[in-house]
């Protein structure tokens, strides 16, 4: 189950990244990789593309030892997805902000997609 969860999160990370790229949306949180493992942090203007705990980097993969950090990372990923939605004219109700997959789908279906 952990590997399946991590694979699913990896697909979400990839999809959100592709959408941001093709829609030309600068996301507030930067996804980076260390040894092929995804991490997320506040996007720093003058930073190298590397993993760095000193800048609030959170893992986007689950292990038995990182439950709290993973939860924080997923909240950060959710924020990026919400920013994508907002950039396409969608307003997500507060009770649905944690529905990452649904929000990505709604963004893809937006009548304002790419405008």
C-alpha positions as CSV (number, residue, x, y, z in Angstrom):
1,X,0.0,0.0,0.0
2,X,2.8,2.5,0.8
3,X,4.3,2.0,-2.7
4,X,0.9,2.5,-4.3
5,X,0.3,5.7,-2.3
6,X,3.7,7.0,-3.2
7,X,3.1,6.2,-6.9
8,X,-0.2,8.0,-6.8
9,X,1.3,11.1,-5.2
10,X,4.1,11.0,-7.8
11,X,1.4,11.1,-10.6
12,X,-0.3,14.0,-8.9
13,X,3.0,15.9,-8.6
14,X,3.7,15.2,-12.3
15,X,0.3,16.3,-13.5
16,X,0.3,19.5,-11.4
17,X,3.8,20.3,-12.8
18,X,2.7,19.7,-16.4
19,X,-0.4,21.8,-16.0
20,X,1.6,24.6,-14.4
21,X,4.1,24.4,-17.3
22,X,1.6,24.4,-20.1
23,X,-0.6,27.0,-18.5
24,X,2.4,29.2,-17.7
25,X,1.5,29.4,-14.0
26,X,4.2,30.1,-11.5
27,X,3.4,28.0,-8.5
28,X,4.2,29.4,-5.0
29,X,5.7,26.1,-3.9
30,X,8.6,24.4,-5.7
31,X,8.8,20.6,-6.2
32,X,12.2,19.2,-6.4
33,X,13.8,15.8,-6.4
34,X,16.6,14.2,-4.4
35,X,17.6,10.7,-5.6
36,X,14.2,10.6,-7.5
37,X,12.2,11.3,-4.4
38,X,9.9,14.3,-4.6
39,X,10.0,17.1,-2.0
40,X,8.2,20.5,-1.9
41,X,9.2,23.9,-0.4
42,X,8.5,27.6,-0.8
43,X,9.9,28.7,-4.1
44,X,13.1,30.7,-3.5
45,X,14.2,33.1,-6.1
46,X,18.0,32.6,-5.8
47,X,18.2,28.9,-4.8
48,X,19.8,25.9,-6.4
49,X,17.6,23.0,-7.5
50,X,18.4,20.8,-4.5
51,X,16.9,19.3,-1.4
52,X,17.5,21.5,1.6
53,X,15.8,21.0,5.0
54,X,16.9,24.5,6.1
55,X,14.2,26.0,3.7
56,X,11.2,24.0,5.0
57,X,11.5,21.2,2.5
58,X,8.8,18.5,3.0
59,X,8.7,15.1,1.5
60,X,6.0,14.1,-1.0
61,X,6.5,10.4,-0.3
62,X,5.4,8.4,2.7
63,X,7.6,6.3,5.0
64,X,7.0,4.8,8.4
65,X,9.1,7.6,9.9
66,X,7.8,10.7,8.2
67,X,4.1,10.8,8.7
68,X,3.9,14.4,10.0
69,X,6.3,15.8,7.4
70,X,4.5,13.9,4.6
71,X,1.2,15.4,5.8
72,X,2.7,18.9,5.7
73,X,4.1,18.1,2.2
74,X,0.6,17.0,1.0
75,X,-0.9,20.2,2.4
76,X,1.6,22.2,0.4
77,X,0.9,20.2,-2.7
78,X,-2.8,20.8,-2.2
79,X,-2.0,24.6,-2.0
80,X,-0.2,24.4,-5.4
81,X,-3.2,22.7,-6.9
82,X,-5.5,25.3,-5.4
83,X,-3.4,28.0,-7.0
84,X,-3.7,26.3,-10.4
85,X,-7.4,26.2,-9.9
86,X,-7.6,29.9,-9.0
87,X,-5.4,30.8,-12.0
88,X,-8.1,29.2,-14.2
89,X,-11.0,31.1,-12.7
90,X,-12.1,28.3,-10.3
91,X,-13.1,28.9,-6.7
92,X,-12.8,25.8,-4.6
93,X,-15.1,25.8,-1.5
94,X,-13.3,25.6,1.8
95,X,-14.7,22.2,2.6
96,X,-13.1,20.8,-0.6
97,X,-9.6,22.2,-0.5
98,X,-8.1,18.9,0.5
99,X,-9.6,17.0,-2.5
100,X,-6.4,17.2,-4.6
101,X,-7.5,14.8,-7.4
102,X,-10.9,16.3,-7.7
103,X,-9.5,19.8,-7.8
104,X,-7.0,18.8,-10.5
105,X,-9.9,17.4,-12.5
106,X,-12.0,20.5,-12.0
107,X,-9.1,22.6,-13.2
108,X,-8.8,20.5,-16.4
109,X,-12.5,20.9,-17.0
110,X,-12.5,24.6,-16.4
111,X,-14.2,26.6,-19.2
112,X,-11.4,29.2,-18.7
113,X,-8.6,26.7,-19.1
114,X,-5.6,28.4,-20.6
115,X,-7.2,31.8,-21.0
